[in-house]
Amino acid sequence: MIISEQDIKSILPHRSPFLFVDEVVIDREMQTGTSALSFSNREEYWSNSSITQNDQDFLVLESAAQVFGVTLSVLLNKDKADDAKHLLLGFDACEFKHSVDADAPANIKVTLLKDFGSQFRGSFNLIQNDDVIASGELTVMQEAA
């Protein structure tokens, strides 16, 4: 299942320039979501000479959170932002192995690992040039209805 940018905007409250995800491919059976990230489309962030490595790392984490939010919403059949209010609780075990190459495409893949009622645990990998650039886990809580 492919979730378009328009559908993403109905799920997430983010808008340009803070929406980093254009499309998410959902695999319900594997409980994964994958998005191609094009950093060159977001030159104001990735190519700016004032952006530090830490800034890039934070943008990777934000991208992972957005892909996970869309994936989780689709897996839970919540297709509108009002139906899918999630709160990012945090990241764990994050590793940044290499710097992001702003000129090369990358894929970010998230996987739903566990469901603790209203809390969800997932993992992410950012892959660029067939190499894992960053990986980690994230925890999200779904707002009670």
N, CA, C and O atoms as a GROMACS GRO file, in nm:
protein
  580
    1MET      N    1   0.084  -0.117   0.000
    1MET     CA    2   0.000   0.000   0.000
    1MET      C    3   0.090   0.124   0.000
    1MET      O    4   0.184   0.134   0.079
    2ILE      N    5   0.060   0.217  -0.088
    2ILE     CA    6   0.138   0.340  -0.098
    2ILE      C    7   0.057   0.456  -0.040
    2ILE      O    8  -0.057   0.479  -0.079
    3ILE      N    9   0.118   0.527   0.054
    3ILE     CA   10   0.055   0.642   0.115
    3ILE      C   11   0.119   0.767   0.053
    3ILE      O   12   0.239   0.789   0.065
    4SER      N   13   0.037   0.847  -0.014
    4SER     CA   14   0.086   0.964  -0.086
    4SER      C   15   0.109   1.082   0.010
    4SER      O   16   0.070   1.078   0.127
    5GLU      N   17   0.172   1.184  -0.042
    5GLU     CA   18   0.197   1.304   0.039
    5GLU      C   19   0.066   1.366   0.087
    5GLU      O   20   0.057   1.413   0.200
    6GLN      N   21  -0.035   1.366   0.001
    6GLN     CA   22  -0.165   1.421   0.041
    6GLN      C   23  -0.223   1.342   0.158
    6GLN      O   24  -0.277   1.400   0.252
    7ASP      N   25  -0.213   1.209   0.150
    7ASP     CA   26  -0.262   1.125   0.260
    7ASP      C   27  -0.179   1.144   0.386
    7ASP      O   28  -0.232   1.144   0.497
    8ILE      N   29  -0.050   1.162   0.369
    8ILE     CA   30   0.038   1.186   0.483
    8ILE      C   31  -0.004   1.314   0.554
    8ILE      O   32  -0.005   1.321   0.677
    9LYS      N   33  -0.038   1.415   0.476
    9LYS     CA   34  -0.081   1.543   0.535
    9LYS      C   35  -0.213   1.530   0.610
    9LYS      O   36  -0.243   1.610   0.699
   10SER      N   37  -0.293   1.429   0.576
   10SER     CA   38  -0.417   1.408   0.651
   10SER      C   39  -0.390   1.332   0.781
   10SER      O   40  -0.474   1.331   0.871
   11ILE      N   41  -0.273   1.268   0.790
   11ILE     CA   42  -0.237   1.191   0.909
   11ILE      C   43  -0.150   1.272   1.004
   11ILE      O   44  -0.174   1.275   1.125
   12LEU      N   45  -0.049   1.338   0.949
   12LEU     CA   46   0.046   1.416   1.030
   12LEU      C   47   0.010   1.564   1.027
   12LEU      O   48  -0.042   1.614   0.927
   13PRO      N   49   0.039   1.635   1.135
   13PRO     CA   50   0.014   1.780   1.135
   13PRO      C   51   0.126   1.859   1.067
   13PRO      O   52   0.111   1.980   1.048
   14HIS      N   53   0.236   1.796   1.031
   14HIS     CA   54   0.352   1.864   0.973
   14HIS      C   55   0.321   1.917   0.833
   14HIS      O   56   0.244   1.858   0.758
   15ARG      N   57   0.383   2.030   0.801
   15ARG     CA   58   0.374   2.089   0.668
   15ARG      C   59   0.512   2.138   0.628
   15ARG      O   60   0.602   2.151   0.711
   16SER      N   61   0.528   2.164   0.499
   16SER     CA   62   0.656   2.214   0.449
   16SER      C   63   0.691   2.343   0.524
   16SER      O   64   0.603   2.426   0.547
   17PRO      N   65   0.813   2.360   0.562
   17PRO     CA   66   0.931   2.280   0.532
   17PRO      C   67   0.961   2.172   0.636
   17PRO      O   68   1.069   2.113   0.632
   18PHE      N   69   0.871   2.144   0.728
   18PHE     CA   70   0.900   2.049   0.834
   18PHE      C   71   0.846   1.909   0.807
   18PHE      O   72   0.868   1.819   0.888
   19LEU      N   73   0.778   1.889   0.695
   19LEU     CA   74   0.734   1.756   0.654
   19LEU      C   75   0.845   1.698   0.568
   19LEU      O   76   0.871   1.748   0.458
   20PHE      N   77   0.911   1.595   0.616
   20PHE     CA   78   1.027   1.538   0.546
   20PHE      C   79   0.992   1.415   0.463
   20PHE      O   80   1.079   1.361   0.395
   21VAL      N   81   0.868   1.369   0.468
   21VAL     CA   82   0.828   1.244   0.404
   21VAL      C   83   0.730   1.275   0.292
   21VAL      O   84   0.627   1.340   0.314
   22ASP      N   85   0.760   1.227   0.170
   22ASP     CA   86   0.673   1.251   0.054
   22ASP      C   87   0.580   1.134   0.026
   22ASP      O   88   0.471   1.152  -0.028
   23GLU      N   89   0.624   1.013   0.063
   23GLU     CA   90   0.549   0.892   0.032
   23GLU      C   91   0.597   0.781   0.126
   23GLU      O   92   0.715   0.773   0.158
   24VAL      N   93   0.505   0.696   0.170
   24VAL     CA   94   0.541   0.582   0.255
   24VAL      C   95   0.477   0.457   0.195
   24VAL      O   96   0.358   0.456   0.164
   25VAL      N   97   0.557   0.354   0.180
   25VAL     CA   98   0.509   0.225   0.133
   25VAL      C   99   0.490   0.137   0.256
   25VAL      O  100   0.585   0.109   0.330
   26ILE      N  101   0.365   0.094   0.278
   26ILE     CA  102   0.329   0.016   0.396
   26ILE      C  103   0.316  -0.131   0.358
   26ILE      O  104   0.252  -0.164   0.258
   27ASP      N  105   0.374  -0.218   0.438
   27ASP     CA  106   0.357  -0.362   0.425
   27ASP      C  107   0.287  -0.408   0.553
   27ASP      O  108   0.350  -0.424   0.657
   28ARG      N  109   0.156  -0.429   0.544
   28ARG     CA  110   0.078  -0.466   0.662
   28ARG      C  111   0.123  -0.599   0.722
   28ARG      O  112   0.130  -0.614   0.844
   29GLU      N  113   0.154  -0.695   0.638
   29GLU     CA  114   0.195  -0.827   0.686
   29GLU      C  115   0.324  -0.821   0.766
   29GLU      O  116   0.335  -0.882   0.873
   30MET      N  117   0.421  -0.747   0.716
   30MET     CA  118   0.550  -0.735   0.784
   30MET      C  119   0.550  -0.624   0.890
   30MET      O  120   0.644  -0.612   0.968
   31GLN      N  121   0.443  -0.543   0.890
   31GLN     CA  122   0.428  -0.430   0.981
   31GLN      C  123   0.544  -0.332   0.968
   31GLN      O  124   0.606  -0.291   1.066
   32THR      N  125   0.571  -0.295   0.841
   32THR     CA  126   0.679  -0.202   0.810
   32THR      C  127   0.628  -0.087   0.726
   32THR      O  128   0.524  -0.096   0.660
   33GLY      N  129   0.704   0.020   0.728
   33GLY     CA  130   0.684   0.134   0.641
   33GLY      C  131   0.818   0.180   0.588
   33GLY      O  132   0.915   0.187   0.663
   34THR      N  133   0.825   0.210   0.459
   34THR     CA  134   0.950   0.252   0.398
   34THR      C  135   0.926   0.381   0.320
   34THR      O  136   0.825   0.396   0.251
   35SER      N  137   1.019   0.473   0.332
   35SER     CA  138   1.009   0.599   0.258
   35SER      C  139   1.143   0.634   0.197
   35SER      O  140   1.248   0.621   0.261
   36ALA      N  141   1.138   0.677   0.072
   36ALA     CA  142   1.258   0.729   0.008
   36ALA      C  143   1.272   0.874   0.050
   36ALA      O  144   1.180   0.954   0.036
   37LEU      N  145   1.388   0.908   0.102
   37LEU     CA  146   1.415   1.046   0.142
   37LEU      C  147   1.508   1.109   0.041
   37LEU      O  148   1.613   1.053   0.008
   38SER      N  149   1.471   1.223  -0.008
   38SER     CA  150   1.553   1.297  -0.103
   38SER      C  151   1.601   1.423  -0.033
   38SER      O  152   1.528   1.521  -0.022
   39PHE      N  153   1.723   1.420   0.012
   39PHE     CA  154   1.776   1.532   0.088
   39PHE      C  155   1.799   1.654   0.001
   39PHE      O  156   1.792   1.767   0.050
   40SER      N  157   1.826   1.633  -0.127
   40SER     CA  158   1.850   1.747  -0.216
   40SER      C  159   1.723   1.831  -0.233
   40SER      O  160   1.732   1.949  -0.267
   41ASN      N  161   1.605   1.772  -0.212
   41ASN     CA  162   1.480   1.848  -0.217
   41ASN      C  163   1.466   1.940  -0.098
   41ASN      O  164   1.382   2.030  -0.097
   42ARG      N  165   1.547   1.918   0.001
   42ARG     CA  166   1.538   1.996   0.125
   42ARG      C  167   1.673   2.063   0.154
   42ARG      O  168   1.730   2.053   0.262
   43GLU      N  169   1.720   2.132   0.052
   43GLU     CA  170   1.852   2.195   0.060
   43GLU      C  171   1.863   2.292   0.176
   43GLU      O  172   1.971   2.311   0.232
   44GLU      N  173   1.750   2.354   0.214
   44GLU     CA  174   1.756   2.450   0.324
   44GLU      C  175   1.803   2.384   0.453
   44GLU      O  176   1.850   2.452   0.544
   45TYR      N  177   1.790   2.250   0.461
   45TYR     CA  178   1.835   2.179   0.580
   45TYR      C  179   1.969   2.109   0.559
   45TYR      O  180   2.062   2.126   0.638
   46TRP      N  181   1.977   2.030   0.453
   46TRP     CA  182   2.090   1.939   0.438
   46TRP      C  183   2.214   2.003   0.378
   46TRP      O  184   2.326   1.962   0.410
   47SER      N  185   2.197   2.101   0.292
   47SER     CA  186   2.312   2.159   0.223
   47SER      C  187   2.358   2.290   0.283
   47SER      O  188   2.458   2.347   0.238
   48ASN      N  189   2.288   2.338   0.381
   48ASN     CA  190   2.322   2.464   0.444
   48ASN      C  191   2.455   2.449   0.519
   48ASN      O  192   2.472   2.356   0.598
   49SER      N  193   2.547   2.540   0.496
   49SER     CA  194   2.680   2.530   0.560
   49SER      C  195   2.674   2.546   0.711
   49SER      O  196   2.769   2.508   0.780
   50SER      N  197   2.565   2.602   0.764
   50SER     CA  198   2.555   2.618   0.909
   50SER      C  199   2.498   2.494   0.979
   50SER      O  200   2.491   2.491   1.102
   51ILE      N  201   2.458   2.391   0.902
   51ILE     CA  202   2.405   2.268   0.959
   51ILE      C  203   2.520   2.182   1.009
   51ILE      O  204   2.613   2.150   0.935
   52THR      N  205   2.513   2.146   1.134
   52THR     CA  206   2.617   2.061   1.194
   52THR      C  207   2.577   1.914   1.181
   52THR      O  208   2.465   1.883   1.142
   53GLN      N  209   2.670   1.824   1.215
   53GLN     CA  210   2.641   1.682   1.213
   53GLN      C  211   2.527   1.650   1.310
   53GLN      O  212   2.440   1.568   1.279
   54ASN      N  213   2.527   1.714   1.427
   54ASN     CA  214   2.418   1.691   1.522
   54ASN      C  215   2.284   1.733   1.464
   54ASN      O  216   2.183   1.666   1.487
   55ASP      N  217   2.281   1.844   1.390
   55ASP     CA  218   2.158   1.888   1.326
   55ASP      C  219   2.108   1.783   1.227
   55ASP      O  220   1.989   1.752   1.223
   56GLN      N  221   2.199   1.728   1.147
   56GLN     CA  222   2.161   1.623   1.052
   56GLN      C  223   2.106   1.502   1.126
   56GLN      O  224   2.007   1.442   1.082
   57ASP      N  225   2.168   1.465   1.236
   57ASP     CA  226   2.121   1.351   1.314
   57ASP      C  227   1.979   1.375   1.364
   57ASP      O  228   1.895   1.284   1.360
   58PHE      N  229   1.951   1.495   1.411
   58PHE     CA  230   1.816   1.527   1.458
   58PHE      C  231   1.715   1.520   1.342
   58PHE      O  232   1.602   1.476   1.362
   59LEU      N  233   1.754   1.563   1.223
   59LEU     CA  234   1.664   1.557   1.107
   59LEU      C  235   1.637   1.412   1.067
   59LEU      O  236   1.527   1.380   1.022
   60VAL      N  237   1.737   1.325   1.082
   60VAL     CA  238   1.716   1.182   1.056
   60VAL      C  239   1.615   1.126   1.156
   60VAL      O  240   1.524   1.052   1.118
   61LEU      N  241   1.630   1.162   1.284
   61LEU     CA  242   1.536   1.115   1.386
   61LEU      C  243   1.394   1.166   1.358
   61LEU      O  244   1.298   1.091   1.372
   62GLU      N  245   1.382   1.291   1.320
   62GLU     CA  246   1.250   1.346   1.288
   62GLU      C  247   1.188   1.273   1.169
   62GLU      O  248   1.069   1.243   1.169
   63SER      N  249   1.269   1.244   1.069
   63SER     CA  250   1.219   1.169   0.952
   63SER      C  251   1.171   1.031   0.994
   63SER      O  252   1.066   0.986   0.948
   64ALA      N  253   1.247   0.963   1.079
   64ALA     CA  254   1.208   0.830   1.128
   64ALA      C  255   1.076   0.838   1.205
   64ALA      O  256   0.989   0.753   1.188
   65ALA      N  257   1.061   0.940   1.287
   65ALA     CA  258   0.938   0.957   1.365
   65ALA      C  259   0.818   0.981   1.272
   65ALA      O  260   0.710   0.929   1.297
   66GLN      N  261   0.838   1.059   1.166
   66GLN     CA  262   0.728   1.085   1.072
   66GLN      C  263   0.688   0.958   0.998
   66GLN      O  264   0.569   0.930   0.982
   67VAL      N  265   0.785   0.881   0.952
   67VAL     CA  266   0.754   0.756   0.882
   67VAL      C  267   0.684   0.659   0.978
   67VAL      O  268   0.589   0.591   0.938
   68PHE      N  269   0.732   0.651   1.102
   68PHE     CA  270   0.669   0.562   1.200
   68PHE      C  271   0.526   0.607   1.231
   68PHE      O  272   0.436   0.524   1.243
   69GLY      N  273   0.505   0.737   1.244
   69GLY     CA  274   0.372   0.789   1.270
   69GLY      C  275   0.274   0.753   1.160
   69GLY      O  276   0.161   0.713   1.188
   70VAL      N  277   0.315   0.768   1.035
   70VAL     CA  278   0.229   0.732   0.922
   70VAL      C  279   0.205   0.581   0.920
   70VAL      O  280   0.092   0.536   0.904
   71THR      N  281   0.310   0.504   0.938
   71THR     CA  282   0.299   0.358   0.936
   71THR      C  283   0.206   0.309   1.046
   71THR      O  284   0.117   0.227   1.021
   72LEU      N  285   0.225   0.359   1.165
   72LEU     CA  286   0.142   0.318   1.278
   72LEU      C  287  -0.004   0.356   1.256
   72LEU      O  288  -0.094   0.276   1.284
   73SER      N  289  -0.028   0.475   1.205
   73SER     CA  290  -0.165   0.518   1.178
   73SER      C  291  -0.234   0.427   1.078
   73SER      O  292  -0.351   0.392   1.096
   74VAL      N  293  -0.163   0.389   0.973
   74VAL     CA  294  -0.221   0.301   0.872
   74VAL      C  295  -0.243   0.161   0.929
   74VAL      O  296  -0.348   0.102   0.906
   75LEU      N  297  -0.146   0.108   1.003
   75LEU     CA  298  -0.162  -0.025   1.061
   75LEU      C  299  -0.279  -0.030   1.160
   75LEU      O  300  -0.344  -0.134   1.175
   76LEU      N  301  -0.305   0.082   1.227
   76LEU     CA  302  -0.416   0.088   1.323
   76LEU      C  303  -0.546   0.137   1.260
   76LEU      O  304  -0.646   0.158   1.329
   77ASN      N  305  -0.544   0.155   1.127
   77ASN     CA  306  -0.661   0.203   1.052
   77ASN      C  307  -0.708   0.341   1.099
   77ASN      O  308  -0.828   0.367   1.106
   78LYS      N  309  -0.614   0.428   1.130
   78LYS     CA  310  -0.644   0.566   1.166
   78LYS      C  311  -0.596   0.652   1.050
   78LYS      O  312  -0.476   0.672   1.032
   79ASP      N  313  -0.690   0.703   0.970
   79ASP     CA  314  -0.650   0.771   0.848
   79ASP      C  315  -0.661   0.923   0.853
   79ASP      O  316  -0.641   0.990   0.751
   80LYS      N  317  -0.690   0.977   0.968
   80LYS     CA  318  -0.696   1.122   0.981
   80LYS      C  319  -0.619   1.163   1.106
   80LYS      O  320  -0.608   1.086   1.201
   81ALA      N  321  -0.566   1.282   1.105
   81ALA     CA  322  -0.489   1.332   1.219
   81ALA      C  323  -0.573   1.330   1.347
   81ALA      O  324  -0.520   1.302   1.454
   82ASP      N  325  -0.702   1.359   1.336
   82ASP     CA  326  -0.788   1.359   1.455
   82ASP      C  327  -0.803   1.219   1.513
   82ASP      O  328  -0.822   1.204   1.634
   83ASP      N  329  -0.796   1.117   1.427
   83ASP     CA  330  -0.809   0.978   1.472
   83ASP      C  331  -0.677   0.921   1.523
   83ASP      O  332  -0.677   0.824   1.599
   84ALA      N  333  -0.567   0.980   1.485
   84ALA     CA  334  -0.436   0.920   1.507
   84ALA      C  335  -0.343   1.013   1.584
   84ALA      O  336  -0.234   1.044   1.536
   85LYS      N  337  -0.384   1.056   1.698
   85LYS     CA  338  -0.298   1.144   1.777
   85LYS      C  339  -0.197   1.060   1.854
   85LYS      O  340  -0.231   0.984   1.945
   86HIS      N  341  -0.071   1.075   1.813
   86HIS     CA  342   0.037   1.000   1.876
   86HIS      C  343   0.137   1.097   1.936
   86HIS      O  344   0.159   1.207   1.885
   87LEU      N  345   0.196   1.055   2.044
   87LEU     CA  346   0.298   1.134   2.111
   87LEU      C  347   0.428   1.056   2.109
   87LEU      O  348   0.434   0.944   2.159
   88LEU      N  349   0.532   1.115   2.051
   88LEU     CA  350   0.664   1.052   2.052
   88LEU      C  351   0.720   1.059   2.193
   88LEU      O  352   0.740   1.168   2.247
   89LEU      N  353   0.746   0.943   2.252
   89LEU     CA  354   0.801   0.940   2.388
   89LEU      C  355   0.952   0.944   2.389
   89LEU      O  356   1.012   0.998   2.483
   90GLY      N  357   1.015   0.889   2.287
   90GLY     CA  358   1.161   0.897   2.283
   90GLY      C  359   1.225   0.797   2.190
   90GLY      O  360   1.159   0.712   2.130
   91PHE      N  361   1.357   0.809   2.180
   91PHE     CA  362   1.440   0.722   2.099
   91PHE      C  363   1.536   0.647   2.191
   91PHE      O  364   1.576   0.699   2.296
   92ASP      N  365   1.573   0.527   2.151
   92ASP     CA  366   1.671   0.447   2.226
   92ASP      C  367   1.768   0.382   2.129
   92ASP      O  368   1.737   0.360   2.012
   93ALA      N  369   1.884   0.350   2.180
   93ALA     CA  370   1.984   0.272   2.107
   93ALA      C  371   2.012   0.327   1.968
   93ALA      O  372   2.031   0.251   1.873
   94CYS      N  373   2.015   0.457   1.954
   94CYS     CA  374   2.041   0.520   1.824
   94CYS      C  375   2.190   0.519   1.794
   94CYS      O  376   2.273   0.554   1.878
   95GLU      N  377   2.222   0.479   1.672
   95GLU     CA  378   2.360   0.479   1.625
   95GLU      C  379   2.366   0.554   1.493
   95GLU      O  380   2.286   0.530   1.403
   96PHE      N  381   2.460   0.645   1.484
   96PHE     CA  382   2.484   0.720   1.361
   96PHE      C  383   2.622   0.679   1.313
   96PHE      O  384   2.724   0.724   1.367
   97LYS      N  385   2.626   0.593   1.211
   97LYS     CA  386   2.751   0.531   1.168
   97LYS      C  387   2.829   0.616   1.069
   97LYS      O  388   2.952   0.612   1.065
   98HIS      N  389   2.755   0.692   0.988
   98HIS     CA  390   2.817   0.776   0.885
   98HIS      C  391   2.736   0.904   0.872
   98HIS      O  392   2.621   0.913   0.916
   99SER      N  393   2.797   1.003   0.811
   99SER     CA  394   2.724   1.126   0.780
   99SER      C  395   2.632   1.102   0.662
   99SER      O  396   2.661   1.020   0.575
  100VAL      N  397   2.524   1.174   0.660
  100VAL     CA  398   2.431   1.168   0.547
  100VAL      C  399   2.493   1.241   0.429
  100VAL      O  400   2.546   1.351   0.444
  101ASP      N  401   2.485   1.179   0.312
  101ASP     CA  402   2.529   1.243   0.188
  101ASP      C  403   2.406   1.312   0.129
  101ASP      O  404   2.315   1.246   0.079
  102ALA      N  405   2.404   1.444   0.134
  102ALA     CA  406   2.285   1.520   0.091
  102ALA      C  407   2.256   1.504  -0.058
  102ALA      O  408   2.145   1.533  -0.102
  103ASP      N  409   2.354   1.458  -0.135
  103ASP     CA  410   2.335   1.444  -0.279
  103ASP      C  411   2.289   1.304  -0.321
  103ASP      O  412   2.256   1.283  -0.438
  104ALA      N  413   2.285   1.210  -0.227
  104ALA     CA  414   2.248   1.073  -0.261
  104ALA      C  415   2.112   1.038  -0.200
  104ALA      O  416   2.080   1.081  -0.089
  105PRO      N  417   2.032   0.961  -0.273
  105PRO     CA  418   1.903   0.920  -0.217
  105PRO      C  419   1.923   0.823  -0.100
  105PRO      O  420   2.026   0.757  -0.088
  106ALA      N  421   1.823   0.816  -0.016
  106ALA     CA  422   1.828   0.727   0.100
  106ALA      C  423   1.689   0.670   0.125
  106ALA      O  424   1.589   0.729   0.084
  107ASN      N  425   1.684   0.558   0.192
  107ASN     CA  426   1.557   0.498   0.232
  107ASN      C  427   1.556   0.484   0.382
  107ASN      O  428   1.656   0.446   0.444
  108ILE      N  429   1.443   0.515   0.440
  108ILE     CA  430   1.426   0.494   0.584
  108ILE      C  431   1.316   0.390   0.600
  108ILE      O  432   1.207   0.403   0.544
  109LYS      N  433   1.346   0.287   0.679
  109LYS     CA  434   1.251   0.180   0.701
  109LYS      C  435   1.222   0.171   0.850
  109LYS      O  436   1.314   0.167   0.932
  110VAL      N  437   1.094   0.166   0.884
  110VAL     CA  438   1.052   0.150   1.022
  110VAL      C  439   0.975   0.018   1.034
  110VAL      O  440   0.910  -0.026   0.940
  111THR      N  441   0.985  -0.042   1.150
  111THR     CA  442   0.916  -0.168   1.177
  111THR      C  443   0.849  -0.159   1.313
  111THR      O  444   0.912  -0.119   1.411
  112LEU      N  445   0.723  -0.196   1.319
  112LEU     CA  446   0.653  -0.205   1.446
  112LEU      C  447   0.700  -0.331   1.516
  112LEU      O  448   0.683  -0.442   1.465
  113LEU      N  449   0.762  -0.314   1.634
  113LEU     CA  450   0.817  -0.428   1.708
  113LEU      C  451   0.721  -0.484   1.811
  113LEU      O  452   0.701  -0.605   1.820
  114LYS      N  453   0.661  -0.394   1.890
  114LYS     CA  454   0.574  -0.438   1.999
  114LYS      C  455   0.460  -0.340   2.019
  114LYS      O  456   0.470  -0.221   1.989
  115ASP      N  457   0.353  -0.394   2.072
  115ASP     CA  458   0.233  -0.317   2.104
  115ASP      C  459   0.205  -0.341   2.252
  115ASP      O  460   0.178  -0.454   2.292
  116PHE      N  461   0.211  -0.236   2.331
  116PHE     CA  462   0.184  -0.244   2.474
  116PHE      C  463   0.053  -0.172   2.506
  116PHE      O  464   0.051  -0.083   2.591
  117GLY      N  465  -0.055  -0.209   2.440
  117GLY     CA  466  -0.181  -0.139   2.460
  117GLY      C  467  -0.180  -0.007   2.385
  117GLY      O  468  -0.196  -0.005   2.263
  118SER      N  469  -0.160   0.103   2.457
  118SER     CA  470  -0.157   0.234   2.392
  118SER      C  471  -0.015   0.281   2.362
  118SER      O  472   0.004   0.392   2.312
  119GLN      N  473   0.087   0.199   2.392
  119GLN     CA  474   0.225   0.233   2.359
  119GLN      C  475   0.278   0.137   2.254
  119GLN      O  476   0.245   0.018   2.253
  120PHE      N  477   0.361   0.192   2.166
  120PHE     CA  478   0.412   0.114   2.054
  120PHE      C  479   0.563   0.135   2.044
  120PHE      O  480   0.613   0.246   2.061
  121ARG      N  481   0.633   0.025   2.016
  121ARG     CA  482   0.779   0.028   2.004
  121ARG      C  483   0.813  -0.007   1.860
  121ARG      O  484   0.761  -0.103   1.805
  122GLY      N  485   0.902   0.071   1.800
  122GLY     CA  486   0.943   0.045   1.664
  122GLY      C  487   1.093   0.060   1.647
  122GLY      O  488   1.161   0.114   1.734
  123SER      N  489   1.142   0.013   1.534
  123SER     CA  490   1.283   0.031   1.500
  123SER      C  491   1.291   0.107   1.367
  123SER      O  492   1.195   0.112   1.290
  124PHE      N  493   1.408   0.165   1.343
  124PHE     CA  494   1.429   0.232   1.214
  124PHE      C  495   1.571   0.208   1.166
  124PHE      O  496   1.663   0.189   1.246
  125ASN      N  497   1.586   0.210   1.034
  125ASN     CA  498   1.716   0.206   0.968
  125ASN      C  499   1.714   0.307   0.855
  125ASN      O  500   1.619   0.311   0.776
  126LEU      N  501   1.816   0.389   0.846
  126LEU     CA  502   1.836   0.479   0.733
  126LEU      C  503   1.946   0.418   0.649
  126LEU      O  504   2.059   0.402   0.694
  127ILE      N  505   1.912   0.385   0.524
  127ILE     CA  506   2.007   0.318   0.435
  127ILE      C  507   2.038   0.410   0.318
  127ILE      O  508   1.948   0.464   0.253
  128GLN      N  509   2.168   0.426   0.293
  128GLN     CA  510   2.213   0.511   0.183
  128GLN      C  511   2.334   0.443   0.119
  128GLN      O  512   2.426   0.401   0.190
  129ASN      N  513   2.333   0.431  -0.013
  129ASN     CA  514   2.442   0.364  -0.085
  129ASN      C  515   2.466   0.224  -0.030
  129ASN      O  516   2.581   0.184  -0.010
  130ASP      N  517   2.359   0.150  -0.004
  130ASP     CA  518   2.362   0.012   0.048
  130ASP      C  519   2.431  -0.001   0.184
  130ASP      O  520   2.478  -0.109   0.219
  131ASP      N  521   2.437   0.106   0.257
  131ASP     CA  522   2.500   0.106   0.389
  131ASP      C  523   2.402   0.163   0.492
  131ASP      O  524   2.332   0.260   0.465
  132VAL      N  525   2.398   0.102   0.610
  132VAL     CA  526   2.314   0.156   0.717
  132VAL      C  527   2.384   0.278   0.774
  132VAL      O  528   2.492   0.268   0.832
  133ILE      N  529   2.322   0.393   0.758
  133ILE     CA  530   2.377   0.520   0.805
  133ILE      C  531   2.339   0.544   0.951
  133ILE      O  532   2.421   0.591   1.030
  134ALA      N  533   2.215   0.511   0.984
  134ALA     CA  534   2.165   0.533   1.120
  134ALA      C  535   2.061   0.425   1.152
  134ALA      O  536   1.994   0.373   1.064
  135SER      N  537   2.051   0.394   1.281
  135SER     CA  538   1.951   0.296   1.324
  135SER      C  539   1.915   0.325   1.469
  135SER      O  540   1.987   0.396   1.539
  136GLY      N  541   1.804   0.270   1.512
  136GLY     CA  542   1.764   0.288   1.650
  136GLY      C  543   1.621   0.241   1.673
  136GLY      O  544   1.561   0.177   1.587
  137GLU      N  545   1.569   0.273   1.789
  137GLU     CA  546   1.433   0.238   1.826
  137GLU      C  547   1.360   0.361   1.873
  137GLU      O  548   1.421   0.457   1.920
  138LEU      N  549   1.227   0.359   1.861
  138LEU     CA  550   1.148   0.472   1.908
  138LEU      C  551   1.022   0.418   1.974
  138LEU      O  552   0.973   0.310   1.943
  139THR      N  553   0.971   0.498   2.068
  139THR     CA  554   0.850   0.462   2.141
  139THR      C  555   0.747   0.574   2.124
  139THR      O  556   0.779   0.692   2.137
  140VAL      N  557   0.624   0.533   2.095
  140VAL     CA  558   0.515   0.626   2.070
  140VAL      C  559   0.396   0.584   2.156
  140VAL      O  560   0.373   0.465   2.177
  141MET      N  561   0.321   0.682   2.204
  141MET     CA  562   0.200   0.655   2.278
  141MET      C  563   0.081   0.710   2.200
  141MET      O  564   0.088   0.821   2.146
  142GLN      N  565  -0.025   0.633   2.194
  142GLN     CA  566  -0.147   0.679   2.129
  142GLN      C  567  -0.234   0.747   2.233
  142GLN      O  568  -0.256   0.694   2.342
  143GLU      N  569  -0.283   0.866   2.198
  143GLU     CA  570  -0.368   0.940   2.288
  143GLU      C  571  -0.500   0.865   2.308
  143GLU      O  572  -0.558   0.814   2.212
  144ALA      N  573  -0.547   0.859   2.432
  144ALA     CA  574  -0.674   0.792   2.461
  144ALA      C  575  -0.789   0.869   2.397
  144ALA      O  576  -0.790   0.992   2.394
  145ALA      N  577  -0.884   0.794   2.348
  145ALA     CA  578  -1.000   0.856   2.281
  145ALA      C  579  -1.093   0.920   2.380
  145ALA      O  580  -1.195   0.977   2.342
   0.00000   0.00000   0.00000
